[in-house]
Amino acid sequence: MSIADAFLKVPRCSILWDRALDHPFVTTNERGQTESLKALAAVPVDVAKKVAIGVSGFFILNAVAIRPHIDTLIILDRSQRMERFWQGVEELLLEGEDRGKTLEKIRQLIERELFWRDCPKEMKSRYWTELTEEISQGISWLSDDIKFRSIQQIFQKRHFAFLKVDIKDEASIKAIREVLDEQSLHVDMLYISNIRECLEWQYLHDDHFKARFEKNVLMLVERGTQLIQAQS
């Protein structure tokens, strides 16, 4: 059974989110992520905690690649674009190609699929340029064969799941927590990017939003879980 099968009971987001703003950020688009990676690498390893949960694009893979004891990855996002992006990434990594061939196919994925129909050509070009810069700087999961292989193995072992859920939906997050407990899965890191900041603007007049969001985040973490968030 794949890890995705274990999470089949989790309620999915039924709203068809398909906005340009929901496109996947391939590169580290927020401030302070390089510093976050350095800090994360220095955190002592708890071998019992082998799960990473995250949102957005490749930053979560960069983070997992420096925590090689992690063997399970769960991506949460409500966006159809993100779902399609991660389906494409999963297909590429299941092919078992080497790092060079996979990188070329990722470039093709960015050009062909990443933002669907309304992404300006210059934006696609910029993302590819930024990704290659991250690779040359050594912070990307594609920077060397060791990092790449650690990520590829997660996908090939079927330890990857994309869950089309809204992180502010209590029923979905509660169901995820139940599956984690049932499967004795412990969370090493939770990456929420700048989602809280973005949603606060969306729910500016909802006095209860902050409390609900924090409650859901706390359901996903446990003692010793590294919580990574960023500001845009």
N, C-alpha and C positions, 0 to 999 in steps of 0.2 A: 504494500500500500504506500502510495506517495504521501508526502506531508500535505499536499493539496487535498487529497481525499479525506484526511482527518478533519479538515475544516469545512466540509461540505454543509454542515448544519448552520454555519454562520450566516445570518441574514445579510443579503447583498443590497446595495443601494439601488433602488428601482428608478431613480431619477436619471434621465439620459443626459448627463453632463457632457457637453461637447463644446467647450469654449476655448478660444485661443489662449486665454489665461491659464488653462489647465494643462498646457503642453508640458512634457517632461523636460526638466532642466538637466541636460546631459552633463554639464560641467558644474563646478562648485560656484553657483551663482550668488551665494550669500557671503557676507563678511565673516572672517574669523574661522573658516573651515580648515585651513592649513594648520592653525594653532590647535583646533579641536583634535585633529589627527595626531599631532605630536603629544598632546595630553593623554589621549586615549591609549597610545602605544605604551605609555609609562604606567598604566593602571595594572596592578597585579592580576594574573589570570586566575579565575575560579573555574576549574575544569568541569564543574557541574552545570555551569551556565553556558549553553552552546547555541543559543538562539539570538538572532538579531532581527529586530522589527524596525522598519523604516518607511519613509515616504519618498516621493520625488524620483530623481534619476540616479546617477552613478556615484554620488557621494557615499551612499550606504555600502556600495561594493568596495570603494576605497577604504572605508572603515573596517569592513569585515576582513579585507586582505591583510591588515596588520594585526588581526586577532585570529590567528590560524586555528585556534581550538574551536571556533564557531563552525558548526556544520549544518545549520538550518537558517534559512532566510525567509522572512515574511514581509511582503510589501502591501501596505494599505493605501488605497486611493479610490476616490469616487468617480474619477474621470475615465471616460471611454478611451481618450487619447493615451492616458497612462497605461491602461490595460493593453491596448494594442502595442504600445512600445515594449512593454515587458514580455508580451508574447513573442515578439520578434527577437528580443535578446535571448529568451529561453530557447527558442528554436536554434539560434546560432550556436549556443554553448552545448546543446545536446548533439550537435553534429560531430563534436570531438576534434575539430581542426586545431592546428597550432595557433599560437598567439598572433603571428603575422597575418595569417589568412583570416582569423576572426576579426582582427582590427579592420581589415579591408572590407569585410562584410558589414561591420558596424558603420563604416563610412557610407556604404551603400544604403543601409537602413536609415541613416540620418537624411540622406538625400531623397530617398524614395517615400518614406513612410512617416517620419517623425512627427511632423506637425499637420499632416493631412493636407488639405487643399488651400489653406489660407496663410501659410507661413511664407514670408518673403524669402527669396533666394539668398539674399545677403545674410539673413539670420542663420540659415542652415550653414552657410560658409563660415560664419563667425563661430558657431558651436564646434565645427570640426577643427578650426584653428585653435580654439581654446582647449579642446580635448588633447590635441597633439602637444600643446604646451604643458599640460599637466603630466602627460606621459613622460616628456623629456625632463621634467622637474622631479620625477620619481615618486609622486604622490598618488598616481593612478593605479588602479588594479590591473591596468594594461602596461605598466611600466617595466615589468620583468616577468620571466617565466614562472617564478615561484609564486608570486601574487596571483598571476593569471590562473595557474593550475589550481590554487586553493579555491578560487571562485568557481572555476569550471566543474570541479568535483562536486560542489554543492548541487549544481543543476543536474549533473549526470547521475547522482544518487537519488534524484527526485526529492530533494530536501528543500525545494523552493516552492513558494505559494504566493500568487498574487490574489489578494482579496479585495474585490470591488466594494469597499465599505467606506462610509463617512466616519471619520474619527470622532465626530461629535455625537454619533448615534449610540446611545447607551446600550440598546439591545444587542447590536453587533459586537461591541467591545466586550460586553459581558459574556457573550457566547465564545469569543476568542479566548477569554480568560479561562472559561470552563474547559475548552479543548486543551489548552496548555497544561492545566492541572491534570486532566485525564491522561494525557500522554507523558506526564512527568517531564515536561519541557520547561527549562528555566532560562530567563531572558538576561543575556549579557549586556545588551545595549538597546536603547530605543531612540531612534532619530526622528524628530518631528519637524525639522527644518524651521521655517518661519510661519507654519500653519496657524498657530494661535494668533500671531500678529495680523495675518491676512483675514482670518475669520472675525476678529474683533471689529474690523471695519465693516464687514458684511452684517454683523449682528450688533451694530453700534447702540441700538436702543433696546437690546435684550439684556435686562439686568441680571439674568440668571445664567447667561452664556458662560462666563468665566468659571463659575462654580461647576457647571456640567462638564466643561472641557477638562478641567483639572481632575475631576472625579474619574473620567475615562482614562486619562493618562496614568493615574495612580493604579487603576485596575491592571494595566499592562506591565507595570514595573514591580520589582520586589527588592528586598534588601540587597544592595550591592549592584543593582542595575545602573549602568551609565546612561543618563538622560542627556541627549545632545539636541540642542535647539540653536537657532541662529536668527539673526535679524537681517532683513533685506536692506 
